[in-house]
């Protein structure tokens, strides 16, 4: 289902930064692809967030599509871990980038790039 059951809230700023990054990269694959948000093993706390361009849609994908915004998908397994999360973009004095606010994370590493579930 599109949008209604999407497990993650994406802020307007995060969507704008996704579009900006894609425009700067002139990503050729986006014409036939989607932005995939996923969870993968790794990092010092066990799991990491991943944002990437993907050209394959899966049967268990949750799909987020609004007007001329990029299509964003999350696979079923990652959706369980990301349920209720917010994807935002933040800029501080020391860093800037996409940030996940995940209520399901039981622990995070010091740098904030990985988490335990």
Backbone as ProteinMPNN parsed JSONL, in Angstrom:
{"seq_chain_A": "XXXXXXXXXXXXXXXXXXXXXXXXXXXXXXXXXXXXXXXXXXXXXXXXXXXXXXXXXXXXXXXXXXXXXXXXXXXXXXXXXXXXXXXXXXXXXXXXXXXXXXXXXXXXXXXXXXXXX", "coords_chain_A": {"N_chain_A": [[0.843, -1.178, 0.0], [0.468, 2.256, -0.659], [1.904, 4.872, 1.124], [-0.119, 5.005, 3.359], [0.395, 2.85, 5.151], [3.075, 3.17, 5.572], [5.996, 2.639, 7.366], [7.615, 4.6, 8.47], [8.228, 7.987, 9.284], [8.963, 10.653, 7.2], [10.628, 13.614, 7.217], [9.926, 16.876, 5.83], [12.261, 18.295, 5.339], [14.163, 16.221, 5.173], [13.226, 14.911, 2.861], [13.648, 16.97, 1.0], [16.441, 17.152, 1.102], [17.138, 14.64, 0.148], [16.244, 14.862, -2.51], [17.919, 16.97, -3.321], [20.479, 15.816, -3.045], [20.293, 13.782, -4.949], [19.99, 15.277, -7.26], [22.433, 16.648, -7.348], [24.171, 14.501, -7.651], [23.275, 13.622, -10.026], [21.968, 11.207, -10.534], [21.696, 8.53, -12.517], [20.359, 6.061, -12.304], [18.022, 6.623, -10.925], [15.953, 7.19, -12.602], [14.759, 4.813, -13.236], [14.506, 3.721, -10.817], [14.292, 3.595, -7.182], [14.453, 5.184, -3.946], [15.914, 3.403, -1.443], [15.412, 2.552, 1.877], [17.003, 0.845, 4.386], [17.846, -1.71, 6.781], [20.875, -3.014, 7.847], [23.285, -5.491, 8.808], [26.042, -4.627, 10.909], [28.493, -2.211, 12.071], [29.352, -0.961, 15.367], [27.334, -1.5, 17.167], [25.74, -3.422, 16.069], [23.615, -3.154, 14.086], [22.959, -1.184, 11.145], [21.792, 1.809, 9.526], [20.72, 2.241, 6.163], [20.708, 4.114, 3.214], [19.977, 4.193, -0.14], [20.109, 4.096, -3.761], [17.971, 2.038, -5.579], [17.162, -0.339, -8.062], [15.325, -2.279, -8.082], [12.152, -3.439, -7.193], [10.586, -4.974, -4.439], [8.372, -7.64, -3.467], [7.517, -7.38, -0.815], [7.845, -4.724, -0.217], [7.261, -1.593, 1.353], [5.811, 1.362, 0.212], [6.477, 4.757, -0.368], [5.212, 7.546, -1.787], [4.839, 10.747, -3.009], [3.483, 13.119, -5.013], [5.816, 14.891, -6.901], [7.985, 13.994, -5.524], [10.854, 11.912, -4.726], [10.415, 8.356, -5.025], [10.219, 6.366, -2.192], [11.21, 3.405, -0.588], [10.803, 0.66, 1.722], [11.887, -2.46, 2.79], [10.095, -5.366, 4.011], [11.282, -6.631, 6.318], [13.057, -4.649, 7.314], [11.16, -2.722, 7.835], [9.895, -3.604, 10.138], [11.825, -3.157, 12.116], [12.133, -0.425, 11.831], [9.668, 0.667, 12.389], [7.599, 3.301, 13.402], [9.635, 5.157, 13.434], [11.487, 8.209, 12.663], [12.78, 9.849, 9.887], [15.079, 12.312, 9.495], [16.851, 15.358, 8.728], [19.744, 16.839, 9.846], [21.737, 19.62, 10.842], [24.62, 20.463, 12.474], [27.155, 22.105, 14.463], [29.33, 20.429, 14.2], [28.704, 18.365, 12.435], [26.679, 17.154, 9.678], [23.769, 15.658, 8.267], [21.673, 12.805, 7.354], [19.438, 11.649, 9.813], [18.206, 9.142, 11.939], [15.514, 8.773, 14.061], [14.805, 6.46, 16.126], [12.521, 4.684, 17.866], [12.693, 2.041, 18.538], [15.297, 1.287, 18.894], [17.472, -0.169, 21.081], [19.968, 0.345, 22.036], [22.679, 2.531, 21.169], [25.607, 3.34, 19.242], [28.53, 5.31, 20.05], [29.019, 7.167, 17.979], [26.621, 7.248, 16.724], [25.936, 5.969, 14.375], [25.257, 3.315, 14.304], [23.135, 0.763, 15.77], [21.464, -1.186, 18.297], [18.96, -3.692, 18.42]], "CA_chain_A": [[0.0, 0.0, 0.0], [1.269, 3.469, -0.751], [1.868, 5.894, 2.16], [-0.927, 4.788, 4.555], [1.036, 1.923, 6.076], [4.52, 3.354, 5.54], [6.388, 2.529, 8.776], [8.576, 5.636, 8.83], [7.881, 9.352, 8.931], [10.066, 11.354, 6.547], [10.381, 15.048, 7.33], [10.055, 17.635, 4.585], [13.677, 18.621, 5.148], [14.845, 15.01, 4.692], [12.846, 14.727, 1.452], [14.333, 18.001, 0.214], [17.863, 16.797, 1.035], [17.236, 13.493, -0.759], [16.15, 15.414, -3.87], [19.129, 17.76, -3.562], [21.601, 14.887, -3.236], [20.106, 13.098, -6.226], [20.238, 16.252, -8.323], [23.88, 16.889, -7.383], [24.82, 13.301, -8.168], [22.692, 13.324, -11.338], [21.917, 9.749, -10.459], [21.047, 7.959, -13.694], [19.489, 4.942, -11.946], [16.769, 7.042, -10.322], [14.9, 7.193, -13.624], [14.082, 3.515, -13.199], [14.678, 3.183, -9.484], [13.687, 4.16, -5.991], [15.341, 5.326, -2.797], [15.644, 2.308, -0.515], [15.873, 2.66, 3.253], [17.11, -0.527, 4.871], [18.665, -2.039, 7.942], [21.835, -4.069, 7.53], [24.2, -5.812, 9.894], [27.307, -3.918, 10.911], [28.693, -1.18, 13.076], [29.747, -1.48, 16.677], [26.162, -1.902, 17.942], [25.097, -4.564, 15.435], [22.813, -2.826, 12.909], [23.188, 0.138, 10.564], [20.81, 2.327, 8.583], [21.27, 2.381, 4.819], [19.92, 4.799, 2.199], [20.647, 3.95, -1.409], [19.249, 3.988, -4.937], [17.765, 0.643, -5.94], [16.381, -0.465, -9.295], [14.457, -3.442, -7.935], [11.074, -3.378, -6.204], [10.324, -6.295, -3.869], [6.964, -7.885, -3.15], [7.192, -6.961, 0.543], [8.198, -3.318, -0.024], [6.336, -0.516, 1.685], [6.125, 2.409, -0.765], [6.104, 6.13, -0.039], [5.277, 8.369, -3.003], [4.027, 11.956, -2.97], [3.667, 14.031, -6.143], [7.078, 14.815, -7.635], [9.063, 13.566, -4.623], [11.383, 10.58, -5.063], [9.751, 7.211, -4.412], [11.026, 5.772, -1.128], [10.704, 2.086, -0.215], [11.415, -0.066, 2.829], [11.509, -3.869, 2.745], [9.306, -5.802, 5.148], [12.105, -6.869, 7.511], [13.513, -3.352, 7.827], [9.984, -1.995, 8.318], [9.65, -4.026, 11.517], [12.809, -2.488, 12.965], [11.984, 1.023, 11.684], [8.311, 1.099, 12.686], [7.482, 4.434, 14.31], [10.822, 6.013, 13.359], [11.459, 9.446, 11.881], [13.997, 10.186, 9.148], [15.223, 13.764, 9.443], [18.168, 15.837, 8.317], [20.169, 17.821, 10.841], [23.023, 20.277, 10.684], [25.152, 20.986, 13.722], [28.476, 22.7, 14.285], [30.346, 19.429, 13.892], [28.316, 17.386, 11.412], [25.348, 17.275, 9.096], [23.393, 14.459, 7.538], [20.414, 12.16, 7.674], [19.396, 11.071, 11.152], [17.034, 8.346, 12.267], [15.046, 8.76, 15.447], [14.197, 5.136, 16.133], [12.116, 4.307, 19.223], [12.948, 0.615, 18.731], [16.719, 1.072, 19.163], [17.727, -0.412, 22.504], [21.259, 0.962, 22.338], [23.349, 3.116, 20.006], [27.039, 3.521, 19.433], [28.908, 6.686, 20.354], [28.935, 8.048, 16.824], [25.227, 7.3, 16.29], [25.742, 5.345, 13.066], [24.723, 1.966, 14.413], [22.24, 0.594, 16.914], [21.042, -2.546, 18.631], [17.5, -3.841, 18.419]], "C_chain_A": [[0.887, 1.24, 0.0], [0.906, 4.415, 0.39], [1.117, 5.516, 3.433], [-0.243, 3.902, 5.586], [2.554, 2.085, 6.119], [5.023, 3.466, 6.979], [7.242, 3.674, 9.307], [8.02, 6.987, 8.44], [9.119, 10.006, 8.334], [9.752, 12.84, 6.606], [10.525, 15.715, 5.97], [11.504, 17.986, 4.298], [14.446, 17.405, 4.636], [14.505, 14.747, 3.232], [13.563, 15.73, 0.55], [15.814, 17.665, 0.053], [18.089, 15.57, 0.155], [17.205, 13.991, -2.196], [17.412, 16.178, -4.246], [20.329, 16.855, -3.844], [21.496, 14.178, -4.572], [20.395, 14.026, -7.393], [21.735, 16.508, -8.475], [24.626, 15.705, -7.987], [24.366, 12.975, -9.589], [22.572, 11.818, -11.507], [21.055, 9.171, -11.578], [20.037, 6.867, -13.333], [18.138, 5.379, -11.398], [15.64, 7.072, -11.342], [14.11, 5.89, -13.616], [14.091, 2.938, -11.785], [13.956, 3.952, -8.402], [14.778, 4.4, -4.955], [14.955, 4.229, -1.815], [16.258, 2.644, 0.842], [15.88, 1.246, 3.797], [17.953, -0.582, 6.131], [19.606, -3.149, 7.497], [22.732, -4.305, 8.735], [25.48, -5.013, 9.773], [27.368, -2.857, 11.991], [28.984, -1.792, 14.431], [28.562, -1.885, 17.536], [25.337, -2.982, 17.263], [24.31, -4.288, 14.172], [23.115, -1.405, 12.446], [22.03, 0.512, 9.65], [21.48, 2.472, 7.227], [20.258, 3.1, 3.938], [20.678, 4.654, 0.898], [19.626, 3.989, -2.541], [19.177, 2.517, -5.309], [16.907, 0.608, -7.205], [15.402, -1.625, -9.24], [13.411, -3.17, -6.861], [10.805, -4.799, -5.74], [8.845, -6.421, -3.517], [6.579, -7.371, -1.767], [7.533, -5.492, 0.825], [7.002, -2.472, 0.406], [6.765, 0.663, 0.824], [5.607, 3.751, -0.284], [6.286, 6.969, -1.299], [4.309, 9.531, -2.862], [4.431, 12.84, -4.142], [5.005, 13.832, -6.834], [8.269, 14.451, -6.746], [9.6, 12.218, -5.088], [10.557, 9.495, -4.374], [10.705, 6.583, -3.409], [10.392, 4.438, -0.75], [11.481, 1.539, 0.977], [10.952, -1.515, 2.721], [10.816, -4.26, 4.055], [10.098, -6.025, 6.424], [12.56, -5.553, 8.132], [12.354, -2.553, 8.405], [9.663, -2.357, 9.76], [10.56, -3.261, 12.468], [12.611, -0.972, 12.955], [10.599, 1.548, 12.046], [8.27, 2.208, 13.726], [8.651, 5.397, 14.291], [10.562, 7.26, 12.527], [12.808, 9.581, 11.189], [14.021, 11.692, 8.996], [16.615, 14.089, 8.907], [18.546, 16.925, 9.292], [21.537, 18.38, 10.495], [23.433, 20.845, 12.031], [26.502, 21.625, 13.435], [29.508, 21.687, 13.825], [29.985, 18.473, 12.769], [26.965, 17.746, 10.809], [25.05, 15.986, 8.337], [22.049, 13.927, 7.972], [20.515, 11.517, 9.049], [18.092, 10.318, 11.346], [16.746, 8.499, 13.752], [14.199, 7.5, 15.566], [13.824, 4.731, 17.558], [12.376, 2.832, 19.54], [14.405, 0.304, 19.046], [16.926, 0.944, 20.67], [19.042, 0.205, 22.963], [21.832, 1.539, 21.047], [24.832, 3.243, 20.302], [27.321, 5.008, 19.689], [28.765, 7.64, 19.192], [27.517, 8.134, 16.265], [24.951, 6.645, 14.948], [25.244, 3.913, 13.127], [23.91, 1.842, 15.69], [21.971, -0.883, 17.146], [19.536, -2.573, 18.797], [17.083, -4.946, 19.348]], "O_chain_A": [[1.955, 1.24, 0.613], [-0.268, 4.723, 0.595], [1.67, 5.69, 4.519], [-0.304, 4.189, 6.781], [3.248, 1.22, 6.652], [4.528, 4.3, 7.737], [7.558, 3.7, 10.497], [7.407, 7.126, 7.381], [10.206, 9.919, 8.907], [8.719, 13.278, 6.098], [11.171, 15.178, 5.069], [11.931, 17.976, 3.144], [15.295, 17.542, 3.755], [15.384, 14.399, 2.444], [14.028, 15.378, -0.534], [16.381, 17.871, -1.02], [19.118, 15.469, -0.513], [18.037, 13.594, -3.012], [17.915, 16.046, -5.362], [21.099, 17.105, -4.771], [22.502, 13.992, -5.257], [20.976, 13.612, -8.397], [22.247, 16.578, -9.592], [25.587, 15.878, -8.737], [24.983, 12.16, -10.276], [23.021, 11.245, -12.499], [19.832, 9.314, -11.573], [18.988, 6.752, -13.967], [17.194, 4.59, -11.402], [14.472, 6.986, -10.964], [12.926, 5.873, -13.953], [13.719, 1.781, -11.587], [13.134, 4.83, -8.664], [15.888, 3.883, -5.076], [13.799, 4.139, -1.402], [17.44, 2.971, 0.95], [14.886, 0.527, 3.689], [18.661, 0.36, 6.487], [19.186, -4.109, 6.85], [22.91, -3.423, 9.575], [25.954, -4.749, 8.668], [26.406, -2.64, 12.728], [28.874, -3.004, 14.613], [28.753, -2.557, 18.549], [24.331, -3.422, 17.818], [24.328, -5.111, 13.257], [23.478, -0.539, 13.242], [21.373, -0.354, 9.072], [22.667, 2.788, 7.146], [19.082, 2.736, 3.916], [21.87, 4.95, 0.826], [18.42, 3.923, -2.3], [20.197, 1.829, -5.352], [16.022, 1.446, -7.381], [14.728, -1.924, -10.225], [13.738, -2.727, -5.76], [10.796, -5.728, -6.548], [8.161, -5.421, -3.298], [5.435, -6.966, -1.559], [7.513, -5.064, 1.979], [5.893, -2.618, -0.107], [7.959, 0.941, 0.714], [4.461, 3.876, 0.148], [7.398, 7.085, -1.815], [3.116, 9.338, -2.628], [5.584, 13.257, -4.247], [5.305, 12.735, -7.304], [9.421, 14.582, -7.159], [8.898, 11.465, -5.762], [10.06, 9.697, -3.266], [11.858, 6.3, -3.732], [9.172, 4.349, -0.606], [12.636, 1.893, 1.213], [9.757, -1.774, 2.576], [10.938, -3.572, 5.069], [9.642, -5.652, 7.505], [12.457, -5.369, 9.344], [12.536, -1.792, 9.355], [9.207, -1.507, 10.525], [10.112, -2.774, 13.506], [12.887, -0.304, 13.951], [10.376, 2.758, 12.012], [8.841, 2.072, 14.807], [8.665, 6.362, 15.056], [9.575, 7.359, 11.798], [13.855, 9.445, 11.822], [13.097, 12.284, 8.437], [17.434, 13.202, 8.669], [17.76, 17.838, 9.543], [22.382, 17.689, 9.925], [22.693, 21.608, 12.651], [26.936, 21.677, 12.284], [30.461, 22.044, 13.133], [30.869, 17.831, 12.202], [26.21, 18.543, 11.367], [25.952, 15.316, 7.835], [21.374, 14.5, 8.827], [21.533, 10.923, 9.404], [17.019, 10.79, 10.969], [17.64, 8.368, 14.588], [13.036, 7.473, 15.164], [14.706, 4.462, 18.374], [12.285, 2.426, 20.699], [14.724, -0.822, 19.427], [16.591, 1.851, 21.432], [19.206, 0.544, 24.135], [21.499, 1.077, 19.956], [25.255, 3.252, 21.458], [26.432, 5.848, 19.551], [28.424, 8.807, 19.389], [27.233, 8.991, 15.428], [23.84, 6.753, 14.43], [24.848, 3.352, 12.105], [23.981, 2.694, 16.576], [22.226, -1.718, 16.278], [18.922, -1.608, 19.252], [15.89, -5.222, 19.482]]}, "name": "protein", "num_of_chains": 1, "seq": "XXXXXXXXXXXXXXXXXXXXXXXXXXXXXXXXXXXXXXXXXXXXXXXXXXXXXXXXXXXXXXXXXXXXXXXXXXXXXXXXXXXXXXXXXXXXXXXXXXXXXXXXXXXXXXXXXXXXX"}
